[in-house]
Amino acid sequence: MTKWQNILKNLSVFVFVIVGFFTSMSALAQQSYVVAPNWLKEQIATKQPIVIFDSRSKEEYDQGHIPNAISFPVDDTYVVQDRAYYVKNKVNIAPLLREKGVTKDAKVIVYDQGELMFASRLLWVLELYGIKDLAILNGGLDGWKENNDVSQVAHSLPASDYVPVLNPSIYASTTVAKVAVHNPKYNLYDSRTYDEYLGKKSVTSKYGRIPKAKYIDLSKFFTTDENGKKFLKSQAELDEVLSQLDKTKKNITYCNKGTASTLSYYLLKQAGFNVAHYDGSWIDWSEKGLPIEK
């Protein structure tokens, strides 16, 4: 058994490829996955029971972070196989989640510098392994610093005994992505750059996109304030951006290595779409020599 086959076995992905992969549209519950800096400031000031994870590197965390935030570099959640990046399986992720003090009932806020895609990736990993009360901080650390101080005091929680519970409905394997290419009930959305989508550039030796994939321009989800800081648009504005997409189909997001497309995943999910994230994304697809189009 290859290492990648072992990862898939531990994730129990194939059980859910055809039957029960996505939740039904009637079962979808819209949830806000974005919180504002002022909201987080109030939660901290009133000592609310929230867990704040900084998804940047430990070095960046040490230079300054949101008070009470815990360092949880998103890179620690990846395993690399044949150049592609995949989420660690249950066996390997469990010690990390316990070390960070994760519990099933925790209310978790994740942030990055402000790109939101790294925070979204960590959020997706936590959701994949059973954490339900989750949100990313709009504006990230850059947005926080506009009106708030940072800390250099490291913070941690006592280790937990958390047992990860896989949530397969949000995970798309290579097999599921192949099904989506040929099944008219699925949409695929590409969150790479437009030049990569068109096949003009690539991080691999293959140029193009997964067949029938549509392009999502992440820049359209953001607005810039008077200080030049990027924030997500209001939900009404986001709904307008997404208004041309088909909510009646099952949707899969991907990018190069499964980072930017987790932001697309959450914005679609927050807007009521039935969506999952293709973990290995373009690198996985192209390295396997699967069909592409330009």
C-alpha positions in Angstrom: 0.0 0.0 0.0 1.4 3.4 -1.0 1.7 6.3 1.5 -1.1 8.1 -0.3 -3.3 5.1 -0.3 -2.8 4.9 3.4 -3.8 8.5 3.8 -7.0 7.9 1.9 -7.7 4.8 4.0 -7.3 6.7 7.2 -9.5 9.5 6.0 -12.2 7.0 5.0 -12.9 9.0 1.9 -14.0 6.4 -0.5 -17.0 5.4 1.6 -18.5 8.7 0.8 -17.6 9.2 -2.9 -21.0 8.3 -4.4 -23.4 7.9 -1.4 -23.6 10.6 1.3 -20.6 12.6 0.1 -22.4 16.0 0.3 -25.2 16.9 2.7 -28.5 17.4 1.0 -29.5 20.9 0.1 -32.4 20.7 2.5 -30.0 20.0 5.3 -27.7 22.9 4.7 -27.7 25.5 7.4 -26.2 28.9 6.6 -23.7 30.0 9.2 -21.5 33.1 9.4 -17.9 32.2 9.2 -16.5 35.7 9.5 -16.1 38.0 12.6 -15.0 41.6 12.8 -12.0 42.9 14.8 -14.4 45.0 17.1 -16.4 41.9 17.9 -13.2 39.9 18.8 -12.0 42.8 20.9 -15.2 42.7 23.0 -14.9 39.0 23.4 -11.4 39.3 24.8 -12.3 42.3 27.0 -15.2 40.5 28.6 -13.2 37.2 28.9 -15.6 35.1 26.8 -14.6 31.5 26.4 -13.1 31.6 22.9 -10.0 30.1 21.4 -7.9 32.3 19.1 -5.5 30.5 16.7 -2.8 32.4 14.8 -2.2 30.4 11.6 1.0 32.2 10.6 4.5 30.9 11.3 5.8 30.7 14.9 8.4 33.3 14.0 5.7 35.7 12.8 3.6 35.0 15.9 6.6 35.8 18.2 7.0 39.2 16.6 3.5 40.2 17.6 0.0 38.6 17.8 -3.5 39.3 19.0 -3.6 39.0 22.8 -4.5 35.5 24.0 -3.9 34.0 20.6 -2.3 30.6 20.4 0.3 29.8 17.7 -1.0 27.2 15.3 0.9 27.4 12.0 -1.2 26.0 9.2 1.8 24.4 7.6 1.9 22.0 10.6 -1.4 20.4 9.3 0.0 19.4 5.8 1.7 16.3 4.6 3.5 16.3 1.3 3.3 13.4 -1.1 4.6 13.5 -4.7 4.8 17.3 -4.5 1.1 17.6 -3.6 -0.1 18.9 -0.2 -2.7 17.0 1.7 -4.2 17.3 5.1 -2.8 15.0 7.8 -4.9 11.9 8.5 -6.7 11.4 11.8 -3.9 9.5 13.4 -1.3 12.2 12.7 -3.5 15.2 13.3 -4.8 14.1 16.7 -1.7 14.8 18.7 -1.4 18.3 17.2 -5.0 19.1 18.0 -4.6 17.9 21.6 -1.4 19.8 22.0 -3.2 23.0 21.0 -6.0 22.3 23.6 -8.8 21.7 21.0 -12.1 20.5 22.4 -15.3 19.6 20.6 -17.3 22.5 22.1 -14.7 25.2 21.6 -15.6 28.4 19.9 -12.6 29.0 17.6 -11.5 32.1 15.8 -8.6 31.8 13.3 -6.6 34.6 11.7 -3.6 35.2 9.5 -1.9 38.4 8.3 -4.9 39.5 6.3 -5.0 37.3 3.2 -7.6 35.1 4.9 -6.7 32.0 2.8 -4.3 30.6 5.4 -6.8 31.2 8.2 -9.4 29.5 6.0 -7.2 26.5 5.4 -6.7 26.0 9.2 -10.5 26.5 9.7 -11.2 23.9 7.1 -8.9 21.4 8.8 -10.6 22.0 12.2 -14.0 21.6 10.6 -12.9 18.4 8.8 -12.0 16.9 12.1 -15.1 17.8 14.0 -15.0 21.3 15.3 -18.2 23.1 14.5 -18.2 26.6 16.0 -15.6 28.4 13.8 -14.9 31.7 12.2 -12.1 33.7 10.5 -11.2 37.2 11.6 -12.0 39.7 8.8 -8.9 41.7 8.0 -6.6 39.4 9.9 -3.8 40.8 12.0 -3.4 43.8 9.7 -7.1 44.7 10.3 -6.8 44.2 14.0 -3.7 46.5 14.3 -5.6 49.4 12.9 -7.3 50.1 16.2 -5.8 47.5 18.6 -2.5 46.6 20.2 -0.6 43.3 19.7 1.1 41.2 22.3 4.4 39.3 22.4 3.4 37.2 25.3 2.9 33.6 24.2 -0.4 32.0 25.2 -1.4 28.3 25.4 -4.1 26.1 26.7 -3.8 22.9 28.7 -3.5 19.8 26.4 -6.8 18.1 25.7 -7.9 14.6 25.1 -9.7 15.5 21.9 -10.6 12.6 19.5 -11.0 13.9 15.9 -14.2 12.9 14.2 -14.0 13.0 10.5 -16.5 15.2 8.6 -16.3 13.7 5.1 -19.0 15.9 3.6 -16.5 18.8 3.2 -13.6 16.7 1.7 -13.2 16.0 -2.0 -10.7 13.4 -3.0 -9.2 13.0 -6.5 -11.8 10.3 -7.1 -14.6 12.8 -6.2 -13.1 15.5 -8.4 -13.0 13.0 -11.3 -16.7 12.2 -10.7 -17.4 15.9 -10.7 -15.8 16.4 -14.2 -18.2 13.9 -15.8 -21.3 14.5 -13.7 -23.6 17.4 -14.7 -24.8 17.8 -11.1 -21.4 19.1 -10.1 -19.6 22.4 -10.6 -15.8 22.8 -10.2 -14.4 26.2 -9.2 -10.8 27.2 -9.7 -9.3 29.8 -7.2 -5.8 30.1 -8.8 -4.7 33.2 -10.7 -6.5 33.9 -14.0 -3.3 33.3 -15.9 -3.0 29.8 -14.3 -6.7 29.2 -15.1 -6.1 30.0 -18.7 -3.0 27.8 -18.9 -0.5 30.7 -19.4 1.3 29.9 -16.1 1.6 26.9 -13.8 3.3 25.7 -10.6 3.6 22.3 -12.2 4.8 21.0 -15.6 1.1 20.9 -16.8 -0.7 24.0 -18.0 -4.4 24.4 -17.9 -7.3 23.6 -15.6 -9.5 20.7 -14.5 -12.0 20.1 -17.3 -15.2 22.2 -17.0 -13.8 24.2 -14.0 -15.1 27.8 -13.7 -12.9 30.7 -12.5 -13.4 32.4 -9.2 -11.6 35.8 -8.8 -10.9 36.0 -5.1 -10.1 39.8 -5.4 -13.8 40.4 -6.1 -14.6 39.3 -2.5 -12.5 42.1 -0.9 -12.7 45.8 -0.4 -10.0 48.2 0.7 -10.5 50.7 3.5 -9.1 54.2 3.8 -5.9 52.9 5.3 -5.3 50.5 2.5 -6.2 47.4 4.5 -8.2 44.6 2.8 -11.4 43.3 4.3 -14.1 41.0 3.0 -17.1 42.7 1.6 -20.5 42.7 3.3 -22.6 39.6 3.0 -25.0 41.4 0.7 -22.1 42.4 -1.6 -20.7 38.9 -1.5 -24.1 37.5 -2.4 -24.1 39.8 -5.4 -20.6 38.5 -6.5 -21.8 34.9 -6.2 -25.3 35.6 -7.8 -24.3 34.1 -11.2 -23.3 30.8 -9.7 -25.6 27.8 -9.6 -26.8 26.9 -6.0 -28.7 23.9 -7.2 -25.5 21.9 -8.0 -22.9 20.3 -5.8 -19.7 22.4 -5.8 -16.0 21.7 -5.4 -13.3 24.3 -5.0 -9.6 23.9 -5.8 -6.5 26.0 -6.2 -2.8 25.0 -6.4 -2.2 23.3 -3.1 -5.5 23.7 -1.3 -5.1 27.0 0.5 -6.8 29.8 -1.5 -9.7 27.5 -2.4 -10.6 27.0 1.2 -11.5 30.7 1.3 -13.7 30.1 -1.7 -15.2 27.1 0.1 -16.2 29.2 3.1 -17.6 32.1 1.1 -19.7 29.7 -1.0 -20.8 27.8 2.1 -21.7 31.0 4.0 -23.8 32.0 1.0 -25.8 28.7 1.2 -24.0 26.6 -1.5 -23.5 22.9 -1.2 -19.7 22.7 -1.3 -16.7 20.7 -0.6 -12.9 21.4 -0.9 -10.6 19.3 -3.2 -7.7 18.9 -0.8 -4.8 18.0 -3.2 -6.1 20.5 -5.7 -4.3 21.3 -9.0 -0.9 19.9 -7.9 -2.5 16.5 -7.1 -4.5 16.5 -10.3 -1.7 17.5 -12.7 0.9 15.3 -11.0 -1.4 12.3 -11.5 -1.5 13.0 -15.3 -5.3 13.5 -15.3 -7.1 15.3 -18.2 -6.8 19.0 -18.4 -8.2 21.7 -20.7 -7.2 25.2 -21.6 
